[in-house]
Amino acid sequence: MTPLPKRKLSKGRRDRRRAHQGLSALNLTVCSNCGEMRLPHHICPNCGFYHGSEVVTIQKEKRSS
């Protein structure tokens, strides 16, 4: 048989052990070119600009109707 705990863990002790599992909110900044929210130190996924210069050319999707 495997060993079992002698006493029930209290909710406080159980929850303190799981305290590091909580999610934190993303730190977003405003793109200086298009105004969309983006991650800091990353290329803007909406317009492809970084520090005022275009790094990646983003092609807009064409919808056929």
C-alpha positions as CSV (number, residue, x, y, z in Angstrom):
1,M,0.0,0.0,0.0
2,T,1.1,3.5,-0.7
3,P,1.5,6.0,2.2
4,L,-1.4,8.2,3.0
5,P,-1.6,11.5,4.9
6,K,-2.6,11.3,8.5
7,R,-4.5,14.5,8.6
8,K,-6.6,16.6,6.1
9,L,-4.7,19.6,4.6
10,S,-6.5,22.8,5.5
11,K,-7.7,25.0,2.6
12,G,-5.2,27.7,3.6
13,R,-2.2,25.4,3.4
14,R,-3.4,23.9,0.1
15,D,-4.0,27.4,-1.4
16,R,-0.7,28.8,-0.3
17,R,1.0,25.9,-2.1
18,R,-0.9,26.8,-5.3
19,A,-0.3,30.6,-5.0
20,H,2.3,30.7,-7.8
21,Q,-0.1,29.2,-10.3
22,G,-2.1,32.3,-10.8
23,L,-2.0,34.1,-14.2
24,S,-0.6,37.6,-14.5
25,A,-2.0,40.3,-16.9
26,L,0.0,41.1,-20.1
27,N,2.0,44.3,-20.1
28,L,0.8,46.0,-23.3
29,T,1.9,49.3,-24.8
30,V,0.4,51.4,-27.6
31,C,2.0,51.3,-31.0
32,S,3.4,54.7,-32.0
33,N,2.5,54.2,-35.7
34,C,-1.0,52.7,-35.7
35,G,-2.2,53.0,-32.1
36,E,-2.9,49.3,-31.6
37,M,-1.9,47.5,-28.4
38,R,1.3,45.4,-28.7
39,L,3.8,43.7,-26.5
40,P,6.8,45.9,-25.5
41,H,10.0,45.4,-27.4
42,H,8.2,43.5,-30.2
43,I,7.2,44.4,-33.7
44,C,3.6,45.5,-34.0
45,P,1.6,42.6,-35.4
46,N,-0.9,45.1,-37.0
47,C,1.4,47.4,-39.0
48,G,4.9,45.8,-38.8
49,F,6.6,48.9,-37.4
50,Y,9.2,48.9,-34.6
51,H,10.8,52.2,-33.2
52,G,9.3,54.2,-36.1
53,S,10.6,52.2,-39.0
54,E,8.9,49.4,-41.0
55,V,10.5,46.1,-40.2
56,V,8.0,43.7,-41.7
57,T,5.6,44.3,-44.5
58,I,2.1,43.2,-43.5
59,Q,-0.2,42.2,-46.4
60,K,-3.9,42.9,-45.8
61,E,-6.3,40.0,-46.5
62,K,-8.5,40.5,-49.5
63,R,-12.1,39.4,-49.1
64,S,-13.9,38.3,-52.2
65,S,-17.6,38.9,-52.3
